[in-house]
Amino acid sequence: MGDPGGVKKVLVVGGIGITTCLGFVALLFVGTLAAAGSLAGGAAGGAVALAKGAVPAQYQALVQKWGNLCPAINPALLAAQLYQESGFNPKAQSPAAAQGIAQFIPGTWATHGIDGNKDGVRDVWDPQDAIPSAAYYDCELAKYVKDAPGDPTHNMLAAYNAGPYAVIKYGGVPPYSETQNYVKTITDLSESFARPVTRVEPSQQAAQAIQYAQQKLGTPYLWGGTGTAEQGGRFDCSGLTQAAYRTAGIELPRVANDQYNAGPHPSRDELLPGDLVFFSDDLTNSRAIRHVGIYVGGGYMIDAPRPGAVVRFSKMDTPDYFGATRVTAAGAEALPTAPAEEQTEEQTEEQAEEQAEEQAEEQTEEQTEEQAEPGEGPEGAAEAEPGEEARREEPATPEGRSDEAGGPLVSRAPAS
């Protein structure tokens, strides 16, 4: 995707000059990144806790409890498996007849399903049974392959994918590309579900992503926009962040709630330029995330906020702030992706006309919002107004939801 000309270029929208403020962001980035040298740390021991909101609230206690069933698993690993299989959708069903939040096929469920909530029924569609059964099945597989050389967790995941006989036969993870990829995917993905126990290491791709986003300042918002020529180079919120990180060699999922799982989650006081920052009306559930921006430092982000607005600097500290993700190549690569037709939705002519009318009506208001108070932020930054967090919102479809079922498409069924 081609970038505009010089980085120092001044964009003019509605008669208002919007400087890209490269110097401002560069200073923030260099200063914050330098300070981060003392923040990065290695892994620490101890129990694994789940990252804030990464698992929907109604399942968090189950995943935390049953994720400690045996040494081969932990809550973040169990969460990664559930997310990979169904996107935490208890009604998911695959063409291969895999069922429920843990995607058990009937034969595997008949053998390994347990009555997790002790109500006398083993129900594959009930997460109170299916999540404990997933943990139980993992631990049973770990027992089968406990004498195989290598990492016990990797061997358990390999047995889940290829069957325990293959792990025993090859003395560890078998030389099957699908199995090796599955082990790496779940291991990498689990990092985005674990609450960090040390400072999160700085991103190597952040500067390139920020530079791209700066060059798009002043670009009109488009629902479903990913910056293509056919769309006039316009974006919605996750389209902008996806395009920005694509220029840095990282392919993010299409929608905001899936982008949240593209890496570990720094706390608010650990944010660095380039981190993705997320917003939601439900602060307990990452699947309800509806907006994303790119943090640039000083409490500001670059985002594509809503129809009628433009890509701009905005203050990020609003009541609907959910959390942040420090994007990593491994984390992004591990995410399941749905077909494009599942992720975006074409606008009807009526929707397009309504959006055009709304943009025209809001243009005057938007020009006022684009002007920051002197000395309070980068030139072109937008002040948050009362109720701004409610307007900083993408339509329910496609933005802020990965699909109507509540998550990415299922990837595969557990091997029996």
Secondary structure as UniProt FT lines:
FT   TURN            7..8
FT   STRAND          10..13
FT   TURN            14..15
FT   STRAND          16..19
FT   HELIX           22..36
FT   TURN            37..39
FT   TURN            52..54
FT   HELIX           57..66
FT   TURN            67..68
FT   TURN            71..72
FT   HELIX           75..86
FT   TURN            90..91
FT   TURN            95..96
FT   TURN            100..103
FT   HELIX           106..112
FT   TURN            116..117
FT   TURN            124..125
FT   HELIX           127..144
FT   TURN            145..147
FT   HELIX           152..162
FT   HELIX           164..170
FT   HELIX           177..190
FT   TURN            191..193
FT   HELIX           206..215
FT   TURN            216..218
FT   STRAND          220..221
FT   TURN            223..224
FT   HELIX           229..231
FT   TURN            232..233
FT   HELIX           237..246
FT   TURN            247..249
FT   HELIX           256..259
FT   TURN            260..261
FT   HELIX           268..270
FT   TURN            273..274
FT   STRAND          276..280
FT   TURN            283..284
FT   HELIX           286..288
FT   STRAND          289..297
FT   TURN            298..299
FT   STRAND          300..303
FT   TURN            307..308
FT   STRAND          312..315
FT   TURN            319..320
FT   STRAND          321..325
FT   HELIX           329..334
FT   HELIX           340..343
FT   HELIX           349..369
FT   TURN            374..375
FT   TURN            379..380
FT   STRAND          381..382
FT   TURN            386..387
FT   HELIX           388..391
FT   TURN            399..400
FT   TURN            404..405
//
